[in-house]
Every structure is written in C-alpha cells, then in structure tokens.
C-alpha cells in the first residue's frame, strides 16, 4: 500500500528562505507524522526561489541561452521560437526549464543550480531532525517527445534509489527481466504531481509505503544519472535540424 | 490523500479469459472494498493474453513489422537491430510494444487490439457490477527519448480524464496556467507500476483518492488522444535517419 499527500503550511518562498526549517516544520505539524522510509517530493520551484534563481522576464531568452549546453531542436511559432535544449543538468526539454508560472510578475525562474546537491542537503538535515531515513525527490514538469502535455519527472534525488534495477530478477516464468529498468524516481515525481497539483500552493508531497527504495546513505546516485544524451541517443538532434545538416553536407555533431 | 495498492488473486491469464469476472472477483475479495471514484490501473499484458495476442518468438521480427505504422529510428546492436517505431496505436517506442517478459516460453505478446475499447468494456461492466463510478487505465512500460530506463504510461483509458486540463485555471499569482497540460493518465500508470512491480504477478492496481478525475460517462477521450505524431512532432524521424535523407537529397516524409 502506497499513500501520498501534500503538506500544508509551507509559505511562499523568498530568496534565502530556510527550506530545511520550513519543510521540517510542515512535516512536524502534519497529522500523519513522519515515518522511516517516507519520501518527500519537492517541487524544484521552491528550491529555485530559495536560491534566488530569479531573473527579469525581459531577460528570458538570454536566461535560456545561459542555461543551455546544446540546442537540440527549434520551432517557430507566432510570437517566438520554442527551443528544445539540453540544459546544464543534462535534461532535454523546452526552454531549459526556465519557467514563468507561479513566479512574481515580470520574472522567470531558472532551475536550481544543483538539484541533487539540494536534495542531499535536505535529506541529511531532515533525517537529523526527525531521526528517520527520509528520501528526497526534486521534481520538475517536463514535456515528452511523441506525447502531448507534460508529466513531472525527477531532476534531483537523495537517500532514495532513482531506478528499481530488476536486472538479475526473474519474471513470472523465471526468465531474467534483463531489459527493464523502471525509473521509479520519475514515477514518484508523477505521484507527487497528482497530489500537489499545479495551482494549490502546496509544493511538497509525502509518499509513504515505498521505504524499500529508501537508502541508508543520503549520498547515492541521483537524478543526474537519468538523462541519456550523446551518441547513444537516437534523437540527439531534431529531425529538421539533422536533415538540414545532411542537405548542407555538414557533419552531424 | 491518494492511496494505491495491487489486487491479489488474479490468476495467470489465458486466451479467452473473462477479465471482467476475474478482476471483479479480485476487487470483491479485496479488504479495501470498491468505492466511487476508484481508478484501476490494468497492465496491458493481461488484456493481450485474454485476447490471445500471442505469437511464436521466432515470428517476433515479423510481428513487430505487422504492428508498425512507421519506422522512426533504428540502431544495430550485437545480435540484432532495435527499431523505434510508431505503432498502430500511435505510440512511439521500441519494438512496437512486442514483449517477451512474463510470457510463455517461446512466445511474445502483442499489445491489445484496442486498449481504449478494452478499457471501456471493463469500466462499463465493473461499474454495473459494483454500482459505483470506476475509472480504468490500461498501462504499458515504455522507454523515453533522452532518459534512461522506462516508466509505465497509459495506452488505454475509460471513465477517467487522461489530462488534467489547467487551461483557464490560474497560478498562485493569478496568471493563467496556459501551457501546462498534466497528463494524469501517465502519472496514474506510473503509480500503478510502483505498487504492482514487474515480477509480482499482480497485474491490477487500485488508486483511491483521485475521484475528481473520474467521469460520469465511460466513453470519454481515451489514451488514443495522447500520442503526438506527424509534422508538429520535432522528433518524427531519428537523427541519423533524417541526416541520411538530407545527404541523399531525398525529401523528409
């Protein structure tokens, strides 16, 4: 049995806010308490705000450029150009995660500097305060190739396995489940989104019942291990962009 | 508060099995009962088995070809070729969903013929039996561009909203959440995977607490509305494939 709910009582976050204190207090005041093996799904937006990762909206395009490691694809629309890029964190998505929703008027928010490190700091401090093993997932909302809309995925993690590695396990017929690597961190982030919602003002969810994924150590492989880029990525460049390079006789990067 | 668990007591499924009866009995015997607004996440594999969508493993490559509408990308590996294709259902993924895990030795399983229709039939019959509004999500395990591993997504749905359309709602600052379309069906499928696991022999999960997504009617837009293909898809052809067309001076499809 898994259960999940959103924490009440976390205020609007300003630069410099002490998230360990604020999330810890919300957890302490929650009627469900805090148990060994609980996993907190924390919206990346509050980390960004606490870190002061706020820029003027007029600098949005420059901000995207600064966060971009590599442009994967672009598409013009009325009023601008959508850029699908690989960002500093290795994540491929629109606008490098630069986001204008739930931010102060006239500003946009960049992703946290190092979401895995932020997750580790939160996990260590909250484990210390509550004396139990907690896992932390930092979530962000991302589009997908070939599907409409968005789901929440994990962009940071600490104290919790990000993949449930089944290699070595057997299926019901006793054959090894060789190929399947469920990315539980992304599924947990999605569950967090279901309970938090987008407009609720509740940026942290608690997931109870997945303690088998929670690790003794805080510092285990984080969400930085989840992006797949480089030559093994069959979609490392957009269709139109790759085609144009071919027409021009230029090499693929 | 969301809670989710896997149903016990569903046997190995054979061609012709009466899934309405088997899932209904498992639900009737579950200590948590069955409440208005519950959502069942059903692994597509048991629909495939009940429908007899089983072929000899030696015919696997032919089966993939038959399920394929369009080849998106291919990549040779030692021992074969991985084909990323758009399948009959519009879903872009490896091997058109043809799967060898949890199948009888020497056989592979094709995806259900029409997962939305299967979901509608299940939803209608189980609503009739229990006298409550149930939603049905049919899930399958799929890889993603730019990320390692797999998550479960929705390939069929009935009696439940597949997207939580926030257009028209406002964020915390009162601005419209214009761009965000959370694909809750995929997040629910992922939650189902977290509780069912891959090797557990428990192919159906119950999700309680998301009744706001469950609809009065069974026949609402299903998972067939979720794939995005065609010219608006910036990754409609793999990087290498698009590049080669450009080099050869042939048009993009």
Interface residues (C-beta under 8 A of the other chain):
Chain A: X1 X2 X3 X4 X5 X12 X73 X75 X84 X86 X91 X92 X100 X101 X102 X103 X104 X105 X141 X144 X145 X146 X147 X148 X149 X150 X151 X152 X153 X163 X166 X169 X170 X171 X172 X173 X175 X177 X179 X180 X181 X182 X183 X184 X186 X187 X188 X190 X191 X193 X194 X195 X198 X199 X201 X210 X225 X226 X227 X228 X229 X233 X234 X235 X236 X237 X238 X239 X240 X242 X243 X244 X245 X246 X247 X248 X249 X252
Chain B: X1 X2 X3 X4 X5 X12 X73 X75 X84 X86 X91 X92 X100 X101 X102 X103 X104 X105 X141 X144 X145 X146 X147 X148 X149 X150 X151 X152 X153 X163 X166 X169 X170 X171 X172 X173 X175 X177 X179 X180 X181 X182 X183 X184 X186 X187 X188 X190 X191 X193 X194 X195 X198 X199 X201 X210 X225 X226 X227 X228 X229 X233 X234 X235 X236 X237 X238 X239 X240 X242 X243 X244 X245 X246 X247 X248 X249 X252
